[in-house]
Amino acid sequence: MSDCENAIAVSGRVRLARNYPDLPFSSMERPEDAESCIQRACQAMHTGTEEVYTLHLLRSMTPDDRMALVDEHLISRDLLKHNAIGAALIRRDEKVSIMMNEEDHLRIQSLLPGNHLREAAEEAFRAEEILEKGCGFSFDPQLGYLTSCPTNTGTGLRASLMLHLPMLTRFKQMGNVNQSVAKLGLTMRGIYGEGSEALGDLYQVSNQITLGRREEDIIDAVTAVGKQLIDLENNLRESCRAKQKAEVEDALWRSYGALRYAVLMNEKEFMQHWSNLRLGSAMGILPTPVSVSDELLSTAQDAHVRQYAKRKQLELPVEQARCALLQETLKASETH
């Protein structure tokens, strides 16, 4: 992947929806079915691979610990609706996670930084193969994999790219982008997927249809559209650098100053300034590496900030603790 793509593609994710054929598709009615899903997945992953997976039972976690996993995109917000029965197996390197008892029995996903959908698919299918050896999945020869929601039936595969598109947003191009993407059978969503807001100028481009399409075709389609959006965003960045250099640099440095020296900042304001921080990092204007900007995307969210304040023994409101974390992180990045 080129540096230009890395400057815009934040992450790529592939998710597989799978269900066991001998259990009702909804595990909400019978807690014993939900426990069976967890036991089966744990048994398969603990005996089928040498890779280390850690079980996270939502009912045994604090609300902040649960939300921290959402902020890191290791579990979905929908899984939080099922705290009593929801669980996740997360690989040590956090590149693969397996959600249990969300909408389907299993949601197997791989999340990798940058534009690496094919590699993410390989990771997800490798985990699926191990799980399937333990117990087969509900499958119809004509329809494919059967799922709780008909829109996931078929491959059960969702591929998505998280893209940072501040210039397309600034020049009000996202309406046209959404229409063009929809014509290709894809969709644009916000930072946390369906129904979420595009905070920080972050958008997920993903497939809408899983029935009647091969896994390879879905991944190729999302990758191709992602590449087109990256090119459009890059062209606007270069144009602004040439024609509006002072205005762009002023906006970026103002945001950097707010992140570096503010005393109080809520989550929404942070995301506005974060977009400029990442843009400035990617364009080589600000002294913060893109990797640090991407790290702050999760660590400066409310749940992580409260965890940070607890570790540091800071008795501060979250808006103030966030600024302490930002100052510490940005100061450290300036010295490297």
Salt bridges, closest charged atoms under 4 A:
ASP22 OD2 - ARG40 NH2 2.69
GLU32 OE2 - ARG30 NH1 3.42
ASP33 OD2 - ARG30 NE 2.76
GLU35 OE2 - ARG59 NH1 3.12
GLU51 OE2 - ARG91 NH1 3.40
ASP64 OD1 - ARG306 NE 2.86
ASP71 OD2 - HIS304 ND1 3.85
GLU72 OE2 - HIS304 NE2 2.68
ASP78 OD1 - LYS81 NZ 3.07
ASP93 OD2 - ARG91 NH2 2.86
GLU102 OE1 - ARG107 NH1 2.98
GLU103 OE1 - ARG107 NH2 2.72
ASP104 OD2 - ARG107 NH2 2.90
GLU119 OE2 - HIS116 ND1 3.67
GLU123 OE1 - ARG91 NH1 2.94
GLU123 OE1 - ARG126 NH1 2.98
GLU128 OE2 - ARG18 NE 2.62
ASP217 OD1 - ARG214 NH2 3.11
ASP220 OD1 - ARG118 NH2 2.60
ASP231 OD2 - LYS227 NZ 3.10
GLU233 OE2 - ARG237 NE 2.92
GLU238 OE2 - ARG241 NE 4.00
GLU249 OE2 - LYS245 NZ 2.78
ASP250 OD2 - ARG254 NE 2.77
GLU269 OE2 - HIS273 NE2 3.38
ASP294 OD1 - ARG278 NE 2.55
ASP302 OD1 - ARG322 NH2 2.16
GLU328 OE1 - LYS312 NZ 3.44
GLU334 OE2 - ARG260 NE 3.12
